[in-house]
Amino acid sequence: MPSITITVDDRELRRLIANTGGRVEKIIADGVNYGIWNEIGTYKMTAQPFMSPAVEAIRPGWEASFKNQLTDPQVEGVVTKAAFDVERGAKERVRVDTSALQNSIHVVDGDIFTVTFTPLEGGQ
């Protein structure tokens, strides 16, 4: 089963979270078997990235948020806001769709702040 993971460099976030003793984890994923092919392309189709540009769009605010020591509730708020900002940005950037991909993009609690595409069985 092919998959691709785009991971935000979260070393500074982990250091800050470790200092506060908290742990905040979110995953932004899609629920269709072809989202990955839109993101990275195929030999028949050029890439039409939607998730990685959404991550890059929030990077400046993300980095600015962690310039200072944050409390646990503040870290939770920043990570949650970033995850939902990526979700919204990815939904806005899906170029060609029947709305199934767009509607399947969602945020869940997870192990690390990451964007993961995992196609279902029968994907390309």
N, C-alpha and C positions, 0 to 999 in steps of 0.2 A: 504494500500500500504506500504510494509515494506521498510525501508531505514536505512542507517547508516551514521553517520557523524563523521569524524575524524577531530578534530579541533586542530590546532597548538596553543600552549599557547602564546597568543599575548598581554598579559598585558603590557609587557615592550614596545612593538611596539606601543600600544595605548597611553601609557604615552608619548613616544617620539613624536608621531604624534600630540598629544594634545599640546605639547610644541611648535611645529612649526605651528600649526593652520591648518595643512593639513588633508586630508582624502583619504586613498588609500585602495581599496577593490578589491580582485580578488577571483574567485571561479574556481577550477579545477574539472571538472565533466566528466562523460562518458555519451554517448547518447544511450546506449543499455539497454535492460531489464534484462541482466544477469551479468553485471559487479559486482554488489554487491555479487553475489553468488561465483564468482571467488575470491573475496577479503576475504570473511568470511567463505566460505564453506557451505555445506548442510549436511544432514544426509547421503547422497549418495556420497558426494565428499569432500575431504579434502580442506581446504583453500589454495588458491594460491595467496597470497597477492601481489599486484603490486602498489597500491596507497600509502599505509602506509609506505612501505620501501622507496618509492621515496621521501616522506616527510622527513623521518628520515635521508636520505642521504644528504639533503641540510641543515639540522639543524645546523651543526657547522659553516658553512659560514653565515647563517642567523643570528645566535647569534653574531658572530664576527662583522657583518655589523652594529649592533646597539650598539656597545660599546661607540661610540661618538655621540654627537648631530649632526643630519643630517638636511640639508635644505629640503624643500618640494620636489624639483626636485630629490634630492638624495633618499628620502624615496620612491617616485614613482618608481625610477629606481630599487631600491633594491627589492621592493615588486613585481614589474613586472618580474624582472629577476628570483626571487624565484619561482613565479608561473609557468613560462615557463620551468624552470629547473625541477620542479615537473612533469609537463606535459610530458617532454621528458623522464624523469626517469620512469614514469609509463608506457609509451609506450614501453620502452625497457624491462620492467619487466613482461609484459603480457606473460604468459607461453604458453598456448594453445588457439589458436584463429583462426578464419577464416578471420582475419584482420578487421572485423567490429568493435570489441571492441577497438582494437588499434587505428583505424582511428577515432573513435568517441571521444576519450579523448581530451578535449579542455579547454582553459582558457577563462573566461568571467569576466567582471566587476561584483562585487557583494557586499553584505553587510559586510562580514568579510572574512579574509583569511582562507579558509576552504577547505576541500576535501569532497565532498558530492556525495553519490551514491543513486540514487532514481530510482528503476526499474519501467518500464512502466507497465500498466495494463496487467494482464496475466502472470506476472513473478511468480517464484516459491514461 
